[in-house]
Amino acid sequence: MPRCYDLVTFITDYGLSGGFVGALHAVVDSFSPGARRIDLDHLVPPQDVVLGAVRLRRAMRHTRPGVHVAVVDPGVGTSRRGLGLEAGGRAFIGPDNGILMPAAAAVGGIERAVSLDRPDEAGSRTFDGRDLFAPAAGRLLAGEDLLALGSPLDPGELVTLELPGPLELPDGAFELTVMQVDAFGNVQFAWEEPPLHRLGAAVAVLAAGGKEAVVPLGTTFADVAEGSPLLLEDSDGCLALSVNRGRADRLLDLSPGKKVICRPLGLQG
């Protein structure tokens, strides 16, 4: 029996101009005018599938079950499949490039999967968000069963992602990857639920080119003087480098994908 959904969410790298987001809403509305629609994020950095997957997974903490559309799709127009998944009472729609997998795992794992190979009509080769994924979401919201959208797939056949995480070095230091930099310049590292007790009271942070800063640990920005840096656990539960009323990304010239070495003071290396 088809599941009943009345909510659709969107995460994309489309940006907020060009009419792309509006097109998604318009298509979904044509199938299910009464559905609630939430734009979770349309500012994923272009083609950053890993960050799109991370943001989708994190969004599951705060959204009720519904149809979740995620489109960060460098392979649009190629032979990569479009997917429909059911997991944990939710449906996920997007490309088979791994973007849906962490979120599906976070809510309990994939129960059913289909290849979106039964589109209503031919569309553009460059805008599957509008022509493939939004119609699939709209049909689920209108009450169709997932299996009406395409051919069943074995979840074991689907593309997965390897998400970055901390690497502990032989000397007890940690190599970390910058996951994202927010609008305030806070630098989030790919380390969720960091064991702060293993970092001590202060850490030497070494970036490429020999730039280094000694940074205390804290719990909120005001734990240090204005203009001073600190490490803390951010609202996503990740280790982050921040500057109170300043930009931490400029401190060590950090941007997404760059790596740093974090060495708790007192360790030899």
The 8 nearest C-alpha neighbors of each residue, nearest first, counted from 0:
[[1, 2, 144, 143, 3, 142, 145, 146],
 [2, 0, 144, 143, 142, 3, 145, 139],
 [1, 3, 0, 4, 144, 142, 139, 143],
 [2, 4, 142, 1, 5, 140, 139, 141],
 [5, 3, 140, 65, 6, 2, 66, 139],
 [4, 6, 34, 140, 35, 65, 3, 7],
 [7, 5, 35, 65, 34, 4, 36, 66],
 [6, 8, 66, 36, 67, 65, 35, 37],
 [9, 7, 37, 67, 38, 36, 68, 39],
 [8, 10, 68, 38, 39, 69, 67, 11],
 [9, 11, 69, 40, 41, 39, 70, 68],
 [12, 10, 41, 70, 13, 71, 69, 43],
 [11, 13, 43, 41, 42, 45, 71, 14],
 [14, 12, 11, 41, 19, 15, 42, 20],
 [13, 15, 42, 41, 12, 16, 11, 43],
 [14, 16, 13, 41, 20, 17, 18, 42],
 [17, 15, 18, 14, 19, 13, 20, 21],
 [16, 18, 19, 15, 20, 14, 13, 21],
 [17, 19, 21, 16, 20, 22, 15, 23],
 [20, 18, 22, 21, 17, 13, 23, 16],
 [21, 19, 23, 22, 18, 24, 15, 13],
 [20, 22, 24, 18, 23, 19, 25, 26],
 [21, 23, 25, 19, 20, 24, 26, 129],
 [24, 22, 20, 129, 26, 21, 25, 133],
 [23, 25, 21, 27, 22, 26, 28, 20],
 [24, 26, 22, 28, 23, 27, 21, 29],
 [25, 27, 29, 23, 28, 24, 133, 22],
 [28, 26, 137, 24, 29, 30, 25, 133],
 [29, 27, 32, 31, 25, 30, 26, 24],
 [28, 30, 26, 27, 31, 32, 25, 137],
 [31, 29, 137, 28, 27, 141, 138, 32],
 [30, 32, 28, 141, 33, 34, 29, 137],
 [33, 31, 28, 34, 29, 30, 27, 35],
 [34, 32, 31, 35, 28, 5, 140, 6],
 [35, 33, 5, 6, 32, 31, 36, 140],
 [34, 36, 6, 5, 7, 33, 37, 8],
 [37, 35, 7, 8, 6, 34, 38, 24],
 [38, 36, 8, 39, 7, 9, 35, 6],
 [39, 37, 9, 40, 8, 10, 36, 41],
 [38, 40, 10, 9, 37, 8, 41, 58],
 [39, 41, 10, 42, 38, 11, 9, 43],
 [42, 40, 11, 12, 14, 10, 13, 43],
 [43, 41, 14, 12, 40, 44, 13, 11],
 [42, 44, 12, 41, 51, 11, 45, 40],
 [45, 43, 47, 12, 42, 46, 50, 51],
 [44, 46, 12, 47, 43, 71, 13, 42],
 [45, 47, 73, 71, 48, 72, 44, 12],
 [48, 46, 49, 44, 45, 50, 51, 71],
 [47, 49, 51, 50, 71, 46, 98, 52],
 [50, 48, 52, 51, 47, 53, 162, 98],
 [49, 51, 53, 52, 48, 47, 54, 43],
 [50, 52, 48, 54, 49, 53, 43, 55],
 [53, 51, 98, 49, 55, 50, 54, 48],
 [52, 54, 50, 56, 51, 55, 57, 49],
 [53, 55, 57, 51, 56, 52, 50, 58],
 [56, 54, 58, 52, 57, 53, 102, 51],
 [57, 55, 102, 53, 58, 54, 59, 101],
 [56, 58, 54, 59, 55, 60, 53, 102],
 [59, 57, 55, 60, 56, 61, 54, 62],
 [58, 60, 62, 57, 61, 56, 55, 102],
 [61, 59, 58, 57, 62, 56, 63, 106],
 [60, 62, 59, 58, 63, 57, 64, 56],
 [63, 61, 59, 60, 58, 64, 65, 8],
 [62, 64, 65, 61, 59, 6, 60, 89],
 [65, 63, 89, 88, 62, 66, 6, 4],
 [64, 66, 6, 89, 4, 7, 67, 90],
 [65, 67, 7, 90, 91, 89, 6, 136],
 [66, 68, 91, 8, 7, 90, 92, 9],
 [69, 67, 92, 9, 91, 93, 8, 10],
 [70, 68, 10, 93, 11, 9, 92, 67],
 [71, 69, 11, 93, 72, 10, 128, 68],
 [72, 70, 11, 46, 48, 12, 51, 69],
 [71, 73, 74, 75, 70, 46, 94, 48],
 [72, 74, 46, 75, 71, 48, 47, 45],
 [75, 73, 72, 77, 76, 79, 78, 96],
 [76, 74, 77, 72, 73, 125, 127, 124],
 [75, 77, 124, 125, 74, 78, 127, 79],
 [78, 76, 79, 75, 74, 124, 80, 73],
 [77, 79, 80, 76, 74, 75, 81, 95],
 [80, 78, 77, 95, 74, 81, 94, 75],
 [81, 79, 95, 94, 82, 114, 78, 115],
 [80, 82, 94, 115, 95, 114, 93, 79],
 [83, 81, 114, 93, 115, 94, 92, 113],
 [82, 84, 92, 113, 112, 91, 114, 115],
 [85, 83, 112, 91, 90, 111, 82, 113],
 [84, 86, 90, 111, 110, 89, 109, 91],
 [87, 85, 109, 89, 110, 108, 103, 88],
 [86, 88, 106, 107, 89, 108, 85, 103],
 [87, 89, 86, 64, 85, 90, 65, 2],
 [90, 88, 64, 65, 86, 87, 85, 66],
 [91, 89, 85, 66, 84, 67, 65, 86],
 [90, 92, 67, 84, 83, 66, 68, 85],
 [91, 93, 68, 83, 82, 132, 67, 69],
 [94, 92, 69, 82, 70, 81, 68, 132],
 [95, 93, 81, 96, 82, 80, 72, 70],
 [96, 94, 80, 81, 97, 82, 158, 79],
 [95, 97, 158, 94, 98, 159, 79, 72],
 [96, 98, 159, 158, 160, 100, 99, 95],
 [97, 99, 52, 96, 100, 48, 51, 49],
 [100, 98, 97, 102, 101, 52, 103, 91],
 [99, 101, 103, 97, 102, 98, 104, 159],
 [102, 100, 104, 103, 56, 99, 105, 52],
 [103, 101, 56, 105, 104, 100, 99, 55],
 [102, 104, 100, 108, 105, 101, 106, 86],
 [103, 105, 108, 101, 107, 102, 106, 100],
 [104, 106, 102, 103, 107, 101, 56, 108],
 [107, 105, 87, 103, 104, 108, 86, 102],
 [108, 106, 87, 104, 105, 86, 103, 109],
 [109, 107, 104, 103, 86, 106, 110, 87],
 [108, 110, 86, 111, 85, 103, 84, 154],
 [109, 111, 86, 85, 108, 112, 84, 87],
 [112, 110, 85, 84, 109, 113, 86, 154],
 [111, 113, 84, 152, 83, 151, 154, 85],
 [114, 112, 151, 152, 150, 83, 149, 82],
 [113, 115, 82, 149, 150, 116, 81, 80],
 [116, 114, 149, 81, 82, 148, 117, 113],
 [115, 117, 149, 114, 118, 150, 148, 81],
 [118, 116, 149, 115, 148, 119, 147, 150],
 [119, 117, 120, 116, 131, 115, 121, 148],
 [118, 120, 117, 121, 134, 131, 130, 122],
 [121, 119, 118, 122, 130, 117, 131, 134],
 [122, 120, 123, 118, 119, 130, 124, 131],
 [123, 121, 130, 120, 124, 127, 131, 126],
 [122, 124, 125, 126, 130, 127, 121, 76],
 [123, 125, 76, 126, 122, 127, 75, 77],
 [124, 126, 123, 76, 75, 127, 122, 128],
 [127, 125, 128, 123, 129, 124, 130, 75],
 [128, 126, 131, 130, 129, 132, 125, 75],
 [129, 127, 132, 126, 130, 133, 131, 70],
 [128, 130, 23, 133, 127, 126, 131, 22],
 [129, 131, 127, 122, 128, 126, 132, 134],
 [132, 130, 127, 134, 133, 128, 129, 135],
 [131, 133, 128, 135, 134, 127, 93, 92],
 [132, 134, 136, 129, 135, 27, 23, 128],
 [135, 133, 137, 136, 132, 131, 138, 27],
 [136, 134, 132, 138, 133, 137, 131, 139],
 [137, 135, 133, 139, 134, 138, 132, 140],
 [138, 136, 27, 134, 30, 140, 135, 139],
 [137, 139, 141, 135, 140, 136, 143, 134],
 [140, 138, 143, 142, 136, 141, 137, 144],
 [139, 141, 137, 4, 142, 138, 5, 31],
 [142, 140, 138, 139, 31, 143, 137, 30],
 [141, 143, 139, 140, 3, 1, 138, 144],
 [144, 142, 139, 138, 141, 1, 145, 147],
 [143, 145, 1, 146, 147, 139, 142, 2],
 [144, 146, 147, 148, 143, 139, 83, 1],
 [145, 147, 148, 144, 149, 113, 150, 151],
 [146, 148, 145, 144, 149, 143, 117, 150],
 [149, 147, 146, 145, 115, 117, 135, 116],
 [150, 148, 115, 116, 114, 117, 113, 146],
 [149, 151, 113, 114, 152, 116, 146, 115],
 [152, 150, 113, 112, 114, 149, 146, 153],
 [153, 151, 113, 112, 154, 150, 114, 156],
 [152, 154, 155, 156, 112, 151, 157, 111],
 [155, 153, 156, 157, 152, 112, 109, 111],
 [154, 156, 153, 157, 152, 158, 159, 109],
 [157, 155, 154, 153, 158, 152, 159, 95],
 [158, 156, 154, 155, 159, 95, 97, 153],
 [157, 159, 97, 96, 95, 156, 160, 100],
 [160, 158, 97, 157, 100, 161, 96, 98],
 [161, 159, 97, 162, 158, 49, 98, 100],
 [160, 162, 163, 159, 49, 97, 164, 101],
 [161, 163, 160, 164, 49, 53, 189, 50],
 [164, 162, 189, 161, 176, 165, 190, 178],
 [163, 165, 189, 190, 162, 166, 175, 176],
 [166, 164, 175, 190, 174, 173, 167, 189],
 [165, 167, 174, 173, 168, 164, 175, 172],
 [168, 166, 173, 172, 171, 165, 174, 169],
 [167, 169, 172, 171, 170, 173, 166, 174],
 [170, 168, 171, 167, 172, 268, 173, 166],
 [171, 169, 168, 268, 172, 267, 266, 167],
 [172, 170, 168, 169, 167, 173, 266, 262],
 [171, 173, 262, 168, 170, 261, 167, 263],
 [174, 172, 167, 261, 166, 260, 168, 175],
 [173, 175, 260, 166, 259, 165, 261, 167],
 [176, 174, 165, 259, 258, 173, 188, 260],
 [175, 177, 258, 188, 189, 257, 256, 178],
 [178, 176, 188, 255, 256, 257, 179, 187],
 [179, 177, 188, 189, 255, 187, 176, 256],
 [178, 180, 255, 187, 177, 186, 181, 254],
 [179, 181, 186, 185, 184, 187, 254, 255],
 [180, 182, 184, 183, 185, 179, 186, 187],
 [181, 183, 184, 180, 185, 246, 186, 179],
 [184, 182, 181, 185, 246, 245, 180, 244],
 [183, 185, 246, 248, 181, 247, 182, 180],
 [184, 186, 241, 247, 181, 180, 183, 240],
 [187, 185, 180, 240, 239, 248, 179, 184],
 [188, 186, 239, 179, 178, 177, 180, 238],
 [187, 189, 177, 178, 190, 176, 238, 239],
 [190, 188, 164, 178, 176, 163, 177, 191],
 [191, 189, 237, 164, 188, 165, 238, 193],
 [190, 192, 237, 193, 236, 189, 238, 235],
 [191, 193, 236, 237, 194, 190, 238, 232],
 [192, 194, 191, 195, 190, 238, 237, 232],
 [195, 193, 196, 197, 192, 198, 191, 238],
 [194, 196, 198, 197, 193, 199, 216, 232],
 [195, 197, 198, 194, 199, 200, 193, 216],
 [198, 196, 195, 199, 194, 263, 193, 200],
 [197, 199, 263, 195, 196, 202, 200, 201],
 [198, 200, 196, 197, 201, 263, 195, 202],
 [201, 199, 216, 215, 198, 202, 263, 264],
 [200, 202, 215, 214, 216, 199, 264, 263],
 [203, 201, 263, 214, 264, 262, 213, 204],
 [202, 204, 213, 262, 212, 261, 214, 263],
 [205, 203, 261, 212, 211, 260, 202, 213],
 [206, 204, 211, 260, 259, 210, 203, 261],
 [207, 205, 259, 210, 209, 211, 251, 208],
 [208, 206, 209, 210, 205, 259, 258, 257],
 [207, 209, 210, 206, 205, 211, 251, 252],
 [208, 210, 207, 206, 211, 205, 251, 212],
 [211, 209, 206, 208, 205, 251, 207, 212],
 [212, 210, 205, 204, 206, 209, 203, 213],
 [211, 213, 204, 203, 214, 205, 210, 251],
 [214, 212, 203, 202, 204, 201, 215, 211],
 [213, 215, 229, 202, 201, 228, 212, 203],
 [216, 214, 201, 229, 200, 202, 230, 217],
 [217, 215, 230, 200, 229, 201, 231, 214],
 [218, 216, 231, 219, 222, 230, 229, 215],
 [217, 219, 231, 232, 222, 220, 216, 230],
 [218, 220, 221, 222, 217, 231, 232, 223],
 [221, 219, 243, 222, 223, 242, 218, 241],
 [222, 220, 223, 219, 243, 224, 225, 218],
 [221, 223, 220, 219, 217, 224, 218, 229],
 [224, 222, 221, 227, 220, 225, 243, 229],
 [223, 225, 227, 226, 221, 243, 222, 228],
 [224, 226, 243, 227, 244, 223, 221, 242],
 [225, 227, 243, 245, 242, 244, 224, 228],
 [226, 228, 242, 224, 225, 243, 223, 229],
 [229, 227, 242, 241, 214, 243, 226, 247],
 [230, 228, 215, 214, 241, 216, 240, 242],
 [229, 231, 240, 216, 239, 217, 215, 241],
 [232, 230, 217, 218, 239, 238, 216, 233],
 [231, 233, 238, 237, 236, 239, 218, 234],
 [234, 232, 236, 237, 235, 239, 231, 238],
 [233, 235, 236, 232, 237, 239, 238, 231],
 [236, 234, 233, 237, 57, 191, 232, 238],
 [235, 237, 233, 234, 192, 191, 232, 238],
 [238, 236, 191, 232, 190, 233, 235, 192],
 [237, 239, 232, 188, 231, 190, 193, 187],
 [240, 238, 187, 186, 231, 230, 188, 232],
 [239, 241, 230, 186, 229, 185, 247, 187],
 [242, 240, 185, 247, 228, 229, 230, 239],
 [243, 241, 228, 245, 247, 227, 246, 226],
 [242, 244, 225, 220, 226, 245, 227, 221],
 [245, 243, 225, 226, 242, 246, 220, 227],
 [244, 246, 242, 243, 226, 247, 184, 183],
 [245, 247, 184, 248, 242, 249, 183, 185],
 [246, 248, 241, 242, 250, 184, 249, 185],
 [247, 249, 253, 184, 250, 246, 252, 186],
 [250, 248, 252, 247, 251, 246, 253, 184],
 [249, 251, 247, 248, 252, 246, 253, 212],
 [250, 252, 249, 253, 210, 248, 206, 211],
 [253, 251, 249, 248, 250, 254, 206, 210],
 [254, 252, 248, 251, 257, 249, 255, 177],
 [253, 255, 257, 256, 177, 180, 248, 252],
 [256, 254, 177, 179, 178, 257, 180, 253],
 [255, 257, 177, 176, 178, 254, 258, 179],
 [256, 258, 177, 255, 176, 254, 253, 259],
 [259, 257, 176, 175, 177, 256, 174, 206],
 [258, 260, 206, 175, 205, 174, 261, 204],
 [261, 259, 174, 205, 173, 204, 262, 175],
 [260, 262, 204, 173, 172, 203, 202, 259],
 [261, 263, 172, 203, 202, 264, 260, 173],
 [264, 262, 202, 198, 266, 199, 203, 201],
 [265, 263, 202, 266, 262, 201, 203, 199],
 [264, 266, 263, 267, 262, 202, 199, 268],
 [267, 265, 264, 263, 268, 262, 171, 170],
 [266, 268, 265, 170, 171, 264, 262, 172],
 [267, 170, 266, 172, 171, 262, 169, 265]]
